[in-house]
Amino acid sequence: MTELKGTIGRWQGVGLITTSLLGTSVFILPELTVKMAGEGAMWAWMLLVGAILPLALIFAELGKRFPNAGGPSHFVQLAFGRRLGTSVGMLFLMAAPIGTPAAIMMTFEFIRPLVHLEGSALLLAQLGMLAGLWLINVRGMQLSSSLQLGLTLAILAVVLGVSGGLSLPSGELPQFTPGVWGAFALALWAYLGVEVVSHLSAEFKRPERDFVPAMVIATLLVAAIYLLCTALIQSLPAGEGLAMVRLFNHVLGGGGELVVGVLGTAAGIATVNTYLAGMSRLGWSLAQEKQLPPLFARLNRHRVPALGLGVLLSVVAGSLVLAHGFGWGFETLLEAVNGVFVVIYLLSMLAAWRLLPGRFRLKAASGSIACLLFAWSLGGAMVYGALIFLGVWWWQGLRAKWLKPCLER
């Protein structure tokens, strides 16, 4: 049993992709864009959809044609060689100790109104969440993908349900306000993570048939949910507290804290679950190429890299303990990690230019422009990602020139 098992269908793939993009942001980002751009927030989201679609389509096409647990690392290796491909894979793995704890901390912000957790109790609950995710993943992706499809449908049903209680803005074109570009830069956070499911492409039952439709359906579904939430918030009377909570209270007469708390927590857990699954498969792929220790290449009887997943969870758990010890918030961690993904996205678009037929080059170029927009919106936060990439690239060169020959003697 040296190969991953294909268990994911088209609609399960839609659930994985959708929940990994929605995360907890669906209950926060629409309100922030409305505060920045007012009526023009709708323009920000429509522009974002136009910018992100080529990026998503390219990742979908790459995953369809070259299904591999390495994801972007595999694509870049095919296009530019092993050193650069391995550097991309190691770069992605190095984001895990920072990005995953940040996502877990954000998830627990939705639990706070429901259950009072502070200090060591909060840390133990977060570590317990990691243990639960290990139990879900150790038997394969079929269970978690089915659960995440159900969560996607639940979020969509709730948002559609409350939309009947408010008067949506008229069908006239919204005004292009001065804050649109700032809101656009902020809204880009919603689609960070569009690449992660490419690591799971090898576990689709029929990647050549289902991967592209799953990516397209999920991307458009996420866009529709964000646009609808933004329109609903624009029609909501002013008030105190989180807008989505006030929205549910206004339409349903109460219970907003519970609804948003439960759905936000579940969506956050789903996002973390998808990332951990993708990273463990990437570790398996790199171990197959002898770039990581052999334990990352071991599969259990469900053909899941359980040992590699366990090591990854242990590293994340250690990062959570350090974050609590030093008092780091998720804002600090997020600023450090997002530049990593922009580097990965840009190199993937350049790889697509070389790997895909000529008719896809316009999409690859458009995706590259979208990456530059990401970089522009991140500003100084790009320094961390660039420095980490250069460090990994240097280490790969040193390893090939000096360390590997010494080990082979």
C-alpha positions as CSV (number, residue, x, y, z in Angstrom):
1,M,0.0,0.0,0.0
2,T,2.3,2.7,-1.3
3,E,-0.3,4.9,-3.1
4,L,-3.0,7.2,-1.7
5,K,-6.6,5.9,-2.0
6,G,-9.1,7.7,-4.2
7,T,-12.2,8.3,-2.1
8,I,-13.4,11.8,-2.9
9,G,-16.2,12.5,-5.4
10,R,-17.2,15.7,-7.2
11,W,-19.6,17.0,-4.6
12,Q,-17.4,16.0,-1.7
13,G,-14.6,18.0,-3.4
14,V,-17.0,20.9,-3.5
15,G,-17.5,20.7,0.2
16,L,-13.8,20.5,0.9
17,I,-12.9,23.5,-1.2
18,T,-15.9,25.6,-0.2
19,T,-15.4,25.2,3.6
20,S,-11.6,25.8,3.3
21,L,-12.3,29.1,1.6
22,L,-15.3,30.2,3.7
23,G,-13.7,29.4,7.1
24,T,-14.6,32.0,9.7
25,S,-14.1,34.8,7.2
26,V,-17.7,34.6,5.9
27,F,-19.0,36.0,9.2
28,I,-16.4,38.8,9.4
29,L,-15.1,40.0,6.0
30,P,-18.3,41.2,4.4
31,E,-18.9,43.6,7.4
32,L,-15.3,44.9,7.2
33,T,-15.6,45.6,3.4
34,V,-18.9,47.4,4.0
35,K,-17.3,49.6,6.6
36,M,-14.5,50.5,4.2
37,A,-16.4,51.0,1.0
38,G,-20.1,51.3,1.9
39,E,-22.2,50.6,-1.1
40,G,-19.0,50.1,-3.1
41,A,-18.3,46.9,-1.2
42,M,-20.3,45.0,-3.8
43,W,-17.8,46.3,-6.4
44,A,-14.9,45.0,-4.3
45,W,-16.3,41.5,-4.2
46,M,-17.2,41.4,-7.9
47,L,-13.7,42.6,-8.8
48,L,-12.3,39.9,-6.5
49,V,-14.3,37.2,-8.2
50,G,-13.0,38.3,-11.6
51,A,-9.4,38.3,-10.3
52,I,-9.6,34.9,-8.5
53,L,-11.4,32.9,-11.2
54,P,-8.3,32.5,-13.5
55,L,-6.2,31.5,-10.5
56,A,-8.8,28.9,-9.4
57,L,-9.2,27.6,-13.0
58,I,-5.4,27.2,-13.4
59,F,-5.1,25.2,-10.1
60,A,-8.1,23.1,-11.2
61,E,-6.5,22.3,-14.6
62,L,-3.1,21.5,-13.1
63,G,-4.8,19.2,-10.5
64,K,-6.8,17.5,-13.3
65,R,-3.8,16.9,-15.6
66,F,-1.1,16.2,-13.0
67,P,-2.9,14.7,-9.9
68,N,-0.3,14.4,-7.2
69,A,-0.2,14.9,-3.4
70,G,2.6,17.4,-3.9
71,G,0.2,19.9,-5.4
72,P,2.0,23.2,-6.3
73,S,5.4,21.6,-5.4
74,H,4.8,18.9,-8.0
75,F,3.6,21.4,-10.6
76,V,6.7,23.6,-10.1
77,Q,9.0,20.6,-10.2
78,L,7.6,19.4,-13.5
79,A,8.1,22.9,-15.0
80,F,11.4,24.1,-13.4
81,G,13.1,21.1,-11.9
82,R,13.4,19.3,-8.5
83,R,15.3,22.0,-6.6
84,L,12.6,24.7,-7.1
85,G,9.7,22.2,-6.7
86,T,11.1,20.9,-3.5
87,S,11.7,24.5,-2.3
88,V,8.0,25.3,-2.9
89,G,7.0,22.1,-0.9
90,M,9.2,22.9,2.0
91,L,8.0,26.5,2.0
92,F,4.4,25.3,2.2
93,L,5.2,23.0,5.1
94,M,7.1,25.8,7.0
95,A,3.9,27.8,6.9
96,A,2.1,25.1,9.0
97,P,3.6,25.9,12.4
98,I,2.5,29.6,12.0
99,G,-0.6,29.5,9.9
100,T,-2.4,26.6,11.5
101,P,-2.2,27.9,15.1
102,A,-3.5,31.3,13.8
103,A,-6.5,29.5,12.2
104,I,-7.2,27.6,15.4
105,M,-7.1,30.8,17.4
106,M,-9.5,32.5,15.0
107,T,-11.9,29.5,15.3
108,F,-11.9,29.8,19.1
109,E,-13.0,33.4,18.9
110,F,-16.4,32.0,17.8
111,I,-16.4,29.6,20.8
112,R,-15.8,32.3,23.4
113,P,-19.4,33.7,23.4
114,L,-20.7,30.2,23.9
115,V,-18.2,28.8,26.4
116,H,-15.9,30.8,28.6
117,L,-12.3,29.6,28.1
118,E,-9.2,31.4,29.2
119,G,-5.6,30.5,29.9
120,S,-4.7,26.8,30.3
121,A,-8.3,25.8,29.7
122,L,-8.3,27.5,26.3
123,L,-5.0,25.8,25.4
124,L,-6.2,22.4,26.4
125,A,-9.4,22.9,24.3
126,Q,-7.3,23.8,21.2
127,L,-5.0,20.8,21.7
128,G,-8.2,18.7,22.1
129,M,-9.3,20.0,18.7
130,L,-6.1,18.8,17.1
131,A,-6.5,15.4,18.6
132,G,-10.1,15.2,17.2
133,L,-8.8,16.2,13.7
134,W,-6.3,13.4,13.9
135,L,-9.0,10.9,14.6
136,I,-11.1,12.2,11.7
137,N,-8.3,12.1,9.2
138,V,-6.6,8.8,10.1
139,R,-9.3,6.9,8.3
140,G,-9.1,8.9,5.1
141,M,-10.8,11.9,3.5
142,Q,-14.2,10.4,2.7
143,L,-15.7,11.1,6.2
144,S,-14.4,14.7,6.5
145,S,-15.2,15.6,2.9
146,S,-18.8,14.4,3.4
147,L,-19.1,16.4,6.7
148,Q,-17.7,19.5,5.1
149,L,-20.2,19.2,2.2
150,G,-23.0,19.1,4.8
151,L,-21.5,22.2,6.5
152,T,-21.4,24.1,3.2
153,L,-25.1,23.3,2.6
154,A,-25.9,24.4,6.2
155,I,-24.2,27.7,5.8
156,L,-25.9,28.3,2.4
157,A,-29.3,27.4,3.8
158,V,-29.0,29.7,6.9
159,V,-27.8,32.6,4.8
160,L,-30.6,32.1,2.3
161,G,-33.1,31.7,5.1
162,V,-32.3,35.0,6.8
163,S,-32.2,36.8,3.4
164,G,-36.0,36.5,3.3
165,G,-36.4,38.7,6.3
166,L,-34.7,41.8,4.8
167,S,-35.1,44.0,1.8
168,L,-32.0,43.5,-0.4
169,P,-30.6,46.5,-2.3
170,S,-32.2,47.3,-5.6
171,G,-30.8,45.8,-8.8
172,E,-29.2,49.0,-9.8
173,L,-25.4,49.1,-10.2
174,P,-23.8,50.1,-6.9
175,Q,-21.8,53.3,-6.6
176,F,-18.0,52.9,-7.1
177,T,-16.9,54.6,-3.8
178,P,-13.3,55.7,-2.9
179,G,-12.9,52.8,-0.5
180,V,-13.4,50.1,-3.1
181,W,-9.8,49.3,-3.7
182,G,-9.0,49.1,0.0
183,A,-12.0,46.8,0.4
184,F,-10.8,44.7,-2.5
185,A,-7.3,44.3,-0.9
186,L,-9.0,43.2,2.3
187,A,-11.4,40.8,0.6
188,L,-8.5,39.0,-1.0
189,W,-8.0,37.2,2.3
190,A,-11.2,35.2,1.6
191,Y,-9.5,33.2,-1.2
192,L,-6.2,32.6,0.4
193,G,-6.1,28.8,0.4
194,V,-7.5,28.2,-3.0
195,E,-4.5,26.0,-3.8
196,V,-4.7,23.6,-0.8
197,V,-7.1,21.1,-2.4
198,S,-4.6,20.5,-5.3
199,H,-2.7,18.4,-2.7
200,L,-5.7,16.1,-2.5
201,S,-6.3,15.8,-6.2
202,A,-4.7,12.3,-6.2
203,E,-7.5,11.2,-3.7
204,F,-10.3,12.1,-6.1
205,K,-11.9,8.9,-7.5
206,R,-11.9,10.5,-11.0
207,P,-9.7,13.6,-11.0
208,E,-9.7,13.9,-14.7
209,R,-13.5,14.2,-14.6
210,D,-14.4,15.8,-11.3
211,F,-11.6,18.0,-10.2
212,V,-12.2,21.0,-12.5
213,P,-16.0,21.1,-12.0
214,A,-15.5,20.8,-8.2
215,M,-13.1,23.8,-8.2
216,V,-15.3,25.9,-10.4
217,I,-18.5,25.1,-8.5
218,A,-16.9,25.8,-5.2
219,T,-15.3,29.1,-6.3
220,L,-18.6,30.4,-7.6
221,L,-20.6,29.2,-4.6
222,V,-18.2,30.9,-2.2
223,A,-18.5,34.1,-4.3
224,A,-22.3,33.9,-4.2
225,I,-22.3,33.5,-0.4
226,Y,-19.9,36.4,0.2
227,L,-21.9,38.7,-2.2
228,L,-25.2,37.8,-0.5
229,C,-23.8,38.3,3.0
230,T,-22.5,41.7,1.9
231,A,-25.8,42.7,0.4
232,L,-27.6,41.6,3.6
233,I,-25.3,43.6,5.8
234,Q,-25.8,46.7,3.7
235,S,-29.5,46.5,4.2
236,L,-29.2,45.9,8.0
237,P,-29.9,48.9,10.3
238,A,-26.9,50.2,12.2
239,G,-26.1,48.8,15.6
240,E,-23.5,47.4,18.0
241,G,-21.7,44.1,17.8
242,L,-20.9,41.7,14.9
243,A,-23.2,42.4,12.0
244,M,-23.9,38.8,11.2
245,V,-25.0,38.2,14.8
246,R,-27.3,41.3,14.6
247,L,-28.6,40.0,11.2
248,F,-29.7,36.7,12.7
249,N,-31.2,38.4,15.7
250,H,-33.1,40.9,13.6
251,V,-34.6,38.3,11.3
252,L,-35.1,35.4,13.7
253,G,-35.8,37.4,16.9
254,G,-32.7,36.1,18.7
255,G,-30.2,33.3,18.7
256,G,-27.6,35.0,16.5
257,E,-24.7,34.4,18.9
258,L,-25.5,30.6,18.9
259,V,-26.0,30.3,15.1
260,V,-22.9,32.3,14.2
261,G,-20.9,30.7,17.0
262,V,-21.7,27.1,15.9
263,L,-21.3,27.7,12.2
264,G,-18.2,29.8,12.6
265,T,-16.6,27.2,14.8
266,A,-17.5,24.4,12.5
267,A,-16.2,26.3,9.4
268,G,-13.0,27.1,11.2
269,I,-12.4,23.5,12.1
270,A,-13.1,22.5,8.5
271,T,-10.6,24.9,7.2
272,V,-7.9,23.7,9.6
273,N,-8.8,20.1,8.7
274,T,-8.4,20.7,5.0
275,Y,-5.0,22.3,5.5
276,L,-3.7,19.6,7.7
277,A,-4.8,16.9,5.3
278,G,-3.2,18.7,2.4
279,M,0.1,19.3,4.2
280,S,0.3,15.7,5.4
281,R,-0.1,14.5,1.7
282,L,2.6,17.0,0.7
283,G,4.9,15.5,3.3
284,W,4.2,12.1,1.9
285,S,5.0,13.2,-1.6
286,L,8.3,14.8,-0.5
287,A,9.2,11.7,1.4
288,Q,8.6,9.6,-1.7
289,E,11.3,11.8,-3.4
290,K,13.6,11.3,-0.4
291,Q,13.4,14.9,0.6
292,L,11.9,14.1,4.0
293,P,12.5,11.2,6.4
294,P,10.9,7.9,5.5
295,L,8.4,8.0,8.3
296,F,6.5,10.7,6.3
297,A,6.1,8.1,3.5
298,R,4.4,5.4,5.6
299,L,0.7,4.8,5.0
300,N,-1.7,3.0,7.4
301,R,-4.2,0.4,6.3
302,H,-6.5,3.2,5.1
303,R,-3.7,4.4,2.9
304,V,-3.3,7.6,4.9
305,P,0.1,9.1,6.0
306,A,-0.9,8.8,9.6
307,L,2.6,9.1,11.0
308,G,3.4,12.2,9.0
309,L,0.1,13.7,10.1
310,G,1.0,12.9,13.7
311,V,4.3,14.7,13.4
312,L,2.7,17.7,11.8
313,L,0.0,17.9,14.5
314,S,2.8,17.6,17.2
315,V,4.6,20.6,15.6
316,V,1.4,22.6,15.5
317,A,0.7,21.7,19.1
318,G,4.1,22.9,20.1
319,S,3.5,26.2,18.2
320,L,0.2,26.7,20.1
321,V,2.0,26.2,23.4
322,L,4.6,28.7,22.5
323,A,2.0,31.2,21.3
324,H,0.1,31.0,24.6
325,G,3.4,31.2,26.5
326,F,4.5,34.4,24.7
327,G,1.0,35.9,24.4
328,W,1.0,36.0,20.6
329,G,-2.3,36.7,18.9
330,F,-3.6,35.3,15.6
331,E,-3.1,38.8,14.0
332,T,0.7,38.5,14.6
333,L,0.9,35.0,13.2
334,L,-1.3,35.8,10.1
335,E,0.9,38.8,9.1
336,A,3.9,36.5,9.1
337,V,2.5,33.7,7.0
338,N,0.4,35.1,4.2
339,G,3.3,36.2,2.1
340,V,4.3,32.5,1.9
341,F,1.2,31.7,-0.1
342,V,1.6,34.5,-2.6
343,V,5.1,33.2,-3.5
344,I,3.6,29.7,-4.0
345,Y,0.7,31.0,-6.1
346,L,3.0,33.0,-8.4
347,L,5.4,30.2,-9.0
348,S,2.4,27.9,-9.7
349,M,1.1,30.3,-12.3
350,L,4.5,30.4,-14.0
351,A,4.6,26.6,-14.0
352,A,1.2,26.6,-15.6
353,W,2.5,28.8,-18.4
354,R,5.0,26.1,-19.2
355,L,3.0,23.0,-18.5
356,L,-0.5,23.7,-20.0
357,P,-1.5,24.1,-23.6
358,G,-1.4,27.6,-25.2
359,R,-5.1,28.2,-24.7
360,F,-4.5,28.4,-21.0
361,R,-1.8,31.0,-21.1
362,L,-4.2,33.9,-20.8
363,K,-5.6,32.4,-17.6
364,A,-2.1,31.8,-16.3
365,A,-1.1,35.5,-17.1
366,S,-4.3,36.7,-15.4
367,G,-3.6,34.5,-12.4
368,S,-0.1,36.0,-12.2
369,I,-1.6,39.5,-12.2
370,A,-3.9,38.4,-9.4
371,C,-0.8,37.2,-7.4
372,L,0.8,40.6,-7.9
373,L,-2.4,42.2,-6.5
374,F,-2.1,39.9,-3.5
375,A,1.5,41.0,-3.0
376,W,0.6,44.7,-3.3
377,S,-2.2,44.3,-0.7
378,L,0.2,42.5,1.7
379,G,2.9,45.1,1.5
380,G,5.7,44.6,4.0
381,A,4.3,41.2,5.1
382,M,5.7,39.8,1.8
383,V,9.2,40.1,3.3
384,Y,8.7,37.0,5.5
385,G,7.6,34.8,2.7
386,A,10.4,36.0,0.4
387,L,13.1,35.5,3.0
388,I,11.8,32.0,3.9
389,F,11.7,31.0,0.2
390,L,15.3,32.3,-0.3
391,G,16.4,30.4,2.8
392,V,14.8,27.1,1.6
393,W,16.3,27.6,-1.9
394,W,19.8,28.1,-0.4
395,W,19.4,25.1,1.8
396,Q,18.4,22.9,-1.1
397,G,21.5,24.0,-3.0
398,L,23.7,23.4,0.0
399,R,22.1,20.0,0.5
400,A,22.6,18.9,-3.1
401,K,26.2,20.1,-3.2
402,W,27.7,19.1,0.1
403,L,25.4,17.1,2.4
404,K,24.0,14.5,0.0
405,P,27.4,13.4,-1.3
406,C,28.7,13.1,2.3
407,L,25.7,10.9,3.3
408,E,26.2,8.7,0.2
409,R,29.8,7.9,1.0
